[in-house]
């Protein structure tokens, strides 16, 4: 047990324990246009996904009578994954830019 403490003390002497603070930072000049374009792309992408969800829902409703509605559940899952990726990316970039 004594050897373990010696090893840990040696490692702690080489590894810095304080994490440097990068500060608050600020967006570079001219980033207002980029933020505006990013907002437009987000709204366009979410609009396309919503239209896609409506189409998938209509296909599910129509083909459920024929017993083929389950075939489109994979497409519904992929569309919902797209919503998560779009919203997550927009939120992450918005957080990093602000």
C-alpha positions in Angstrom: 0.0 0.0 0.0 2.9 2.3 0.7 4.2 1.8 -2.9 0.8 2.9 -4.2 0.9 6.2 -2.3 4.5 6.7 -3.5 3.4 6.2 -7.2 0.4 8.5 -6.8 2.5 11.2 -5.2 5.0 10.9 -8.1 2.2 11.2 -10.7 0.6 14.1 -8.9 3.9 16.0 -8.9 4.1 15.8 -12.7 0.4 16.3 -13.6 -0.8 19.9 -13.2 -3.9 20.0 -11.0 -5.1 23.5 -12.0 -7.1 23.8 -15.2 -6.4 27.0 -17.0 -9.3 29.4 -17.4 -9.7 30.4 -21.1 -12.0 33.4 -20.1 -15.3 34.2 -21.6 -14.2 34.9 -25.1 -16.2 36.7 -27.7 -17.4 36.2 -31.3 -15.1 37.5 -34.0 -16.0 40.6 -35.9 -18.5 40.1 -38.7 -20.0 37.0 -37.1 -23.5 38.5 -37.2 -24.0 37.4 -40.8 -22.9 33.9 -40.0 -25.3 33.7 -37.1 -28.1 35.0 -39.3 -27.4 32.3 -42.0 -27.1 29.7 -39.3 -30.6 30.6 -38.1 -32.0 30.4 -41.6 -30.4 27.0 -42.1 -31.8 25.8 -38.8 -35.4 26.9 -39.7 -35.1 25.4 -43.2 -33.8 22.1 -41.9 -36.4 21.8 -39.2 -39.1 22.8 -41.7 -38.0 20.0 -44.1 -38.0 17.5 -41.2 -41.5 18.5 -40.1 -42.8 18.0 -43.7 -41.0 14.7 -43.8 -42.7 13.6 -40.5 -46.1 14.6 -41.9 -45.4 12.5 -45.0 -44.3 9.5 -43.0 -47.3 9.8 -40.8 -49.6 9.9 -43.8 -47.9 6.8 -45.2 -48.3 5.0 -41.9 -52.0 5.9 -41.8 -52.6 4.8 -45.4 -50.6 1.6 -45.3 -51.8 0.5 -41.9 -55.0 -0.9 -43.5 -52.8 -3.1 -45.8 -50.6 -4.3 -42.9 -47.5 -2.5 -44.3 -47.5 0.4 -41.8 -44.6 -1.0 -39.8 -42.3 -0.8 -42.7 -42.2 3.0 -42.3 -41.3 3.0 -38.6 -37.6 2.9 -39.4 -38.1 6.1 -41.5 -39.9 7.7 -38.6 -37.0 6.9 -36.3 -34.5 8.3 -38.8 -36.5 11.5 -39.1 -36.7 11.9 -35.3 -32.9 11.3 -35.2 -32.5 14.1 -37.7 -34.6 16.4 -35.5 -32.3 15.6 -32.5 -29.1 16.2 -34.6 -30.4 19.5 -36.0 -31.6 20.8 -32.6 -28.4 19.7 -30.9 -26.1 21.2 -33.5 -28.0 24.5 -33.4 -28.0 24.6 -29.7 -24.3 23.7 -29.4 -23.2 26.3 -32.0 -25.5 28.9 -30.4 -23.9 28.2 -27.0 -20.3 28.4 -28.4 -21.0 31.6 -30.4 -22.7 33.5 -27.5 
